[in-house]
């Protein structure tokens, strides 16, 4: 693969790491601190780190509601636009080092679109895939981390229900994972994210790799 093409592919997937927080970029002397908008407080939530608490079908529906795709590598358009493969999602959950799930009552979620097409909006939010049919408690947030359990870890699939975004839930998910990893002596924690997701991870303490490394994804021929 040409070096230019490799660099272009890597640029689309910035690698952020918590180690950069140890070497912050200094602000110019006398420059005012940017004003931070205070997010609305979240509704009463329950946070669990028990993998058994996550129903893979409910997680699949939450990811679909958030338009979240796990297909980082090149894949057919239909795979990127549709639900995450449920079989692969089960395997990913089983092999994740940490799983954080957030639940709250369904009454705190805005499942209407304000325009009268309630059925369409409910399908968009995943209710047609089984979210919260059996009881009032709904899966509204999720994140997971994979690790070699010694030196490094990476954060993946942080999602929050659209009705509850920008209310601090995603940050609680990431902080819970980084706290556990730090307590295990794992400090090299990275997050593969899009440019749209970058401000969120920066607010959670991630930044450019202090070593100046570049993440590259394998884009060669897929082996079957």
Protein Blocks (a to p, Z undefined) as FASTA:
>chain_A
ZZklmmmmmmmmccddfklmmmccdddehiacdddddddddddddddfbfklpcfklmmm
mmmmnopafblbgcdfklmmmccdfklmmmmmmmpfbdcdddddfklpcfbghnopamlm
mmmnommnopaklpmbdcfbdcddddehlmgccdehiacdfklgonommmmmmmmmmmmm
mmnopabdcddddfklmmmmmmnopacdfklpacdddfbdcdZZ
